[in-house]
Amino acid sequence: MSVEAIRRFFWMCTGTPVEIIEKYPTEHNKFIGIGATIFFTALFAALSGGYALYYVFAGSPLAVFFAIIFGVLWGLAIFNLDRYIVASINKTAKGLRQVYQASPRLIFAVLIAIVIARPLELKIFDKEIKDVLKLRYLNEQSERIERVGTAFTEKYALELSQIEKLQNEYDEISKELTRLREELKREVFGDRTETTSGIVGFGTYAKEKQAVIDSKQQREQYLASQIAKLEAYINQQKIREGINTQMMLSDSLMDAKVNYAGFADRNWALGQLTEGGGDVNNASANAVLFITLLFVAFECAPILVKLLSDVGPSDVDIHESEARIIRWLTATSPISKNRFVRAYRNIGGKPGRRLTRKPMYNKRVRKTVQIKPKVES
């Protein structure tokens, strides 16, 4: 693309007719600057809108396609609005009137700048946002696991209390069997204690202790079987209700979830970075504020340049051309040629062409009178 083509493209971006700009060389650079500012503002808007929509469709295979389409449409819309805003300022009006005309346009430019700046701020603080989202997701997952576990415990409170009761009894019997086996060993080897006779061999006392051990073992086996049945039932219910699947995500799964976070979550995380009153939060809040102000100044730059610049020859030319057209359209004099042409123009005919009307004539019947010549006698 040649330099001349780029220059004419930026002229077109200003909304001022190119043929008027070409007539006045002193206006060329001014309109190039205004047009370039409008173009790059629309470009940033396209990138911002596409980035925002990409996270709306995060995880979808068509996310990139939708982001590109929306980004292009959003950029064209902002380009058209900025172009109209700058072109509609009347430079030939008085100063206060210009400010009055530009005030609603400046407000609208500020709103556009804020909308453009937010998605780009999300990209700038992408790493910090991911850390905040990861902490949030971990807390939410822990709370969810705790809530699910509490609900399950309340639902199967009877079975769980039975398991706990049987387990306590099982533990007591296990301790008792350990003690009885130690006494039986001492009884057989003839060690005399408060609970043994001191007689060597498997005698009467040893047999009695063995019988007690056998009965305790039977009770222990029964308790173990009951506990196993109840635990199998509880595990089956956990599988059915999805309790076992409620677990903490691994680092890779957590990173994938953070990467697929939507625009609302990322916007919330950026808000958390700028709140709280800490040193880091205050620094992030100041950075976000200055980025927003930068885009506000960038968006308002074409309008401010148009307001602060002196009245140029192109502005006077456009104003006089519009004034002539308005006078032509609003002529009210009964003898005005323009009024006659507009009032009686043929439907579908060319503008400025006078209506040709055939004059109406009264048809009169001509009577021929024959004059007889005088005959001289």
C-alpha positions in Angstrom: 0.0 0.0 0.0 1.4 3.3 -1.1 1.8 6.4 1.1 -0.9 8.2 -0.9 -3.4 5.4 -0.3 -2.7 5.4 3.5 -3.1 9.2 3.6 -6.4 9.0 1.7 -7.6 6.2 4.0 -6.9 8.3 7.1 -8.7 11.2 5.5 -11.7 9.0 4.9 -11.7 8.0 8.6 -12.3 11.6 9.7 -15.7 11.7 8.0 -14.8 14.9 6.0 -15.2 14.6 2.2 -11.8 13.7 0.7 -12.2 16.1 -2.2 -12.6 19.0 0.2 -9.5 18.1 2.2 -7.4 17.8 -1.1 -8.2 21.4 -2.0 -6.4 22.7 1.1 -2.9 21.4 1.7 -2.6 23.1 5.0 -5.3 20.8 6.4 -3.7 17.5 5.3 -1.6 16.7 8.4 -4.4 17.7 10.8 -6.9 15.3 9.2 -4.3 12.6 9.0 -3.8 12.8 12.7 -7.5 12.8 13.5 -8.2 9.9 11.1 -5.3 7.8 12.5 -6.6 8.4 16.1 -10.1 7.2 15.1 -8.7 4.2 13.2 -6.5 3.0 16.1 -9.3 3.6 18.6 -11.5 1.3 16.5 -8.6 -1.2 16.3 -8.2 -1.3 20.1 -12.0 -1.7 20.4 -11.9 -4.7 18.0 -9.2 -6.4 20.0 -10.9 -5.6 23.3 -14.3 -6.9 22.1 -12.8 -10.1 20.6 -10.9 -10.8 23.7 -14.0 -10.4 25.9 -16.1 -12.7 23.7 -13.4 -15.3 23.6 -13.8 -15.8 27.3 -17.6 -15.9 27.0 -17.2 -19.0 24.7 -14.1 -20.4 26.5 -13.9 -24.1 26.0 -15.9 -24.1 22.8 -14.1 -25.1 19.5 -15.7 -22.1 17.9 -14.6 -19.6 20.5 -11.9 -18.1 18.2 -14.3 -17.8 15.3 -16.9 -16.0 17.4 -14.3 -13.8 18.9 -13.0 -12.7 15.5 -16.5 -12.0 14.1 -17.6 -10.0 17.1 -14.3 -8.2 17.3 -14.6 -7.0 13.7 -18.2 -6.0 14.1 -17.5 -4.2 17.4 -14.5 -2.4 15.9 -16.5 -1.3 12.9 -19.3 0.0 15.2 -16.9 2.1 17.3 -15.2 3.3 14.1 -18.5 4.5 12.7 -19.5 6.2 16.0 -16.2 8.0 16.4 -16.2 9.1 12.7 -19.7 10.5 13.1 -18.9 12.2 16.4 -15.9 14.0 15.0 -17.5 14.9 11.7 -20.6 16.4 13.3 -18.8 19.1 15.3 -19.5 22.5 13.7 -16.2 24.4 13.8 -17.7 27.6 12.4 -19.9 28.0 15.5 -18.9 30.1 18.5 -16.7 28.6 21.2 -19.4 27.9 23.8 -21.6 26.5 21.1 -18.9 24.1 20.0 -18.5 22.9 23.6 -22.2 22.5 23.9 -22.3 20.4 20.8 -19.4 18.3 21.9 -20.5 17.7 25.5 -22.8 14.7 24.8 -20.2 13.3 22.4 -17.5 13.6 25.0 -19.7 11.7 27.5 -20.4 9.0 24.9 -16.6 8.8 24.2 -15.9 8.3 27.9 -18.4 5.4 28.0 -16.8 3.8 24.9 -13.3 4.2 26.4 -14.4 2.4 29.7 -16.0 -0.4 27.7 -12.8 -0.8 25.6 -10.4 -0.6 28.5 -11.9 -3.3 30.7 -11.1 -6.4 28.6 -7.6 -5.1 28.0 -7.1 -4.6 31.7 -8.1 -8.2 32.2 -5.4 -9.3 29.8 -2.8 -7.1 31.5 -3.5 -8.6 34.9 -4.0 -12.1 33.6 -1.4 -13.8 35.9 -2.7 -12.1 39.0 -6.3 -12.9 38.0 -5.5 -16.6 37.6 -4.0 -16.7 41.1 -7.1 -15.1 42.6 -9.4 -17.5 40.7 -7.4 -20.5 41.8 -7.8 -19.6 45.4 -11.5 -18.9 44.9 -12.0 -22.3 43.2 -10.1 -24.1 45.9 -12.2 -22.5 48.7 -15.4 -23.2 46.8 -14.4 -26.8 46.3 -13.6 -27.3 49.9 -16.9 -25.8 51.0 -18.8 -27.9 48.5 -17.1 -31.1 49.7 -17.9 -30.1 53.3 -21.5 -29.4 52.5 -22.0 -32.7 50.6 -20.3 -34.6 53.4 -22.5 -33.0 56.1 -25.7 -33.7 54.1 -24.7 -37.3 53.6 -23.8 -37.7 57.3 -27.2 -36.4 58.3 -29.0 -38.6 55.9 -27.3 -41.8 57.0 -26.8 -40.9 60.6 -28.3 -44.2 62.0 -26.0 -46.4 59.9 -23.0 -44.4 60.7 -23.8 -44.4 64.4 -24.1 -48.2 64.3 -20.8 -48.5 62.6 -19.2 -46.3 65.2 -20.7 -48.3 68.1 -19.7 -51.6 66.6 -16.2 -50.3 65.9 -15.7 -49.2 69.5 -16.8 -52.6 70.8 -14.5 -54.3 68.3 -11.5 -52.2 69.5 -12.2 -53.1 73.1 -12.4 -56.8 72.3 -9.2 -56.6 70.4 -7.4 -55.1 73.3 -9.0 -57.7 75.6 -7.8 -60.5 73.4 -4.3 -59.2 73.4 -4.3 -59.2 77.2 -5.8 -62.7 77.4 -3.3 -64.2 75.0 -0.5 -62.7 77.1 -1.9 -64.3 80.3 -2.4 -67.6 78.5 1.3 -67.6 77.4 2.4 -66.9 81.0 0.1 -69.6 82.3 1.5 -72.2 80.0 5.1 -71.3 80.8 4.4 -71.3 84.6 5.0 -67.6 85.3 3.2 -66.8 88.5 1.3 -63.5 88.6 -2.0 -62.2 90.1 -3.9 -63.8 87.2 -1.9 -67.0 86.6 -1.4 -70.1 88.8 2.3 -70.6 88.1 1.8 -74.3 87.1 3.7 -75.2 83.9 1.8 -76.8 81.1 -1.6 -76.5 79.4 -3.6 -77.3 82.6 -7.1 -76.5 83.9 -6.4 -72.7 84.2 -4.9 -72.6 80.8 -7.9 -74.3 79.2 -10.3 -71.9 80.9 -8.3 -69.0 79.5 -8.3 -70.5 76.1 -12.1 -70.9 76.2 -12.5 -67.2 77.1 -10.2 -66.3 74.2 -12.2 -68.4 71.8 -15.5 -66.7 72.8 -13.9 -63.3 72.5 -12.6 -64.2 69.0 -16.1 -65.3 67.9 -17.5 -62.0 69.0 -14.7 -60.2 67.3 -15.4 -62.0 64.0 -19.1 -61.2 64.3 -18.4 -57.5 64.9 -16.0 -57.4 61.9 -18.6 -59.0 59.6 -21.3 -56.5 60.7 -18.9 -53.6 60.3 -17.9 -54.8 56.8 -21.6 -55.1 55.8 -22.5 -51.6 57.0 -19.4 -50.0 55.4 -20.2 -51.8 52.1 -23.7 -50.3 52.2 -22.4 -46.8 53.0 -19.8 -47.0 50.2 -22.5 -48.1 47.8 -24.7 -45.1 48.8 -21.7 -42.8 48.4 -21.1 -44.1 44.8 -24.8 -43.7 44.0 -24.9 -40.1 45.3 -21.5 -39.2 43.9 -19.8 -38.6 47.2 -16.6 -40.3 46.2 -16.2 -38.1 43.1 -16.2 -35.0 45.3 -12.5 -34.6 45.7 -9.9 -31.8 45.4 -8.8 -31.2 41.8 -5.2 -31.8 40.8 -2.9 -28.9 39.8 -3.4 -29.7 36.1 -7.2 -29.8 36.3 -7.2 -26.6 38.4 -5.1 -24.8 35.8 -7.4 -26.0 33.1 -10.5 -24.7 35.0 -8.8 -21.4 35.6 -7.9 -21.0 31.9 -11.5 -21.7 30.9 -12.9 -19.1 33.4 -15.6 -16.9 31.9 -15.6 -13.1 31.6 -17.7 -12.6 34.7 -15.3 -14.6 36.9 -12.3 -12.8 35.5 -13.9 -9.4 36.0 -14.7 -10.4 39.6 -11.1 -11.4 40.2 -9.9 -8.0 38.9 -12.3 -6.3 41.3 -10.8 -8.3 44.1 -7.3 -7.2 43.1 -8.4 -3.5 43.4 -10.3 -3.9 46.7 -9.3 -4.6 50.3 -7.1 -1.6 51.2 -3.7 -3.5 51.1 -0.6 -2.2 49.4 -0.9 -4.6 46.5 -4.6 -3.8 46.1 -4.0 -0.1 46.1 -1.2 -0.4 43.5 -3.5 -2.5 41.3 -6.4 -0.1 41.7 -4.1 2.8 40.7 -2.9 0.9 37.7 -6.4 0.1 36.6 -7.5 3.7 37.0 -4.6 5.1 35.0 -5.2 2.5 32.2 -8.8 3.6 32.1 -7.9 7.3 32.0 -5.4 6.6 29.2 -8.1 5.0 27.1 -10.5 7.9 28.0 -7.9 10.4 26.8 -7.2 8.3 23.7 -10.9 8.1 22.8 -11.5 11.8 23.4 -8.4 12.9 21.6 -10.1 13.3 18.1 -12.9 15.4 19.6 -10.5 17.5 21.6 -8.2 18.1 18.6 -11.2 19.1 16.6 -12.3 21.5 19.3 -8.9 23.0 20.1 -7.9 23.5 16.4 -8.6 26.8 14.6 -11.2 27.1 12.0 -9.7 25.8 8.8 -10.5 26.5 5.2 -12.1 23.0 4.9 -14.5 23.9 7.8 -15.5 27.1 6.1 -16.0 25.4 2.8 -18.2 22.7 4.3 -20.2 25.3 6.2 -20.8 27.5 3.2 -21.8 24.5 1.1 -24.3 23.4 3.7 -25.6 27.0 4.0 -26.3 27.2 0.3 -28.1 23.9 0.3 -30.2 24.9 3.3 -31.1 28.2 1.7 -32.1 26.4 -1.5 -34.3 24.0 0.4 -35.9 26.5 2.7 -36.7 29.3 0.2 -40.2 30.6 0.9 -40.5 33.6 -1.5 -43.5 33.2 -3.9 -41.4 34.4 -6.8 -38.4 32.2 -6.0 -37.3 30.1 -8.9 -36.2 27.3 -6.5 -39.6 27.3 -4.8 -41.3 27.0 -8.1 -39.1 24.1 -9.2 -39.5 22.2 -6.0 -43.3 22.7 -5.8 -44.0 21.6 -9.4 -41.3 19.1 -10.1 -42.6 15.9 -11.8 -42.6 12.8 -9.6 -39.6 10.8 -10.5 -38.2 13.6 -12.6 -34.7 15.1 -12.3 -34.2 17.8 -9.6 -34.1 21.3 -11.0 -36.1 20.6 -14.1 -39.1 22.8 -14.6 -42.4 21.2 -15.1 -43.6 21.7 -18.7 -47.3 22.3 -18.8 -49.2 22.8 -22.0 -51.2 26.0 -22.0 -54.9 25.7 -22.0 -56.6 27.5 -24.9 -60.3 28.1 -25.5 -61.3 26.6 -28.7 -63.3 29.1 -30.7 -65.1 28.5 -33.8 -64.1 30.9 -36.4 -66.9 32.1 -38.6 -66.0 33.2 -42.1 -67.9 36.1 -43.4 -68.1 36.4 -47.1 -68.2 40.0 -48.3 -69.9 40.4 -51.5 -68.2 42.8 -53.8 -70.3 45.9 -54.7 -71.6 45.9 -58.2 -71.7 49.1 -59.8 -74.8 49.8 -61.7 
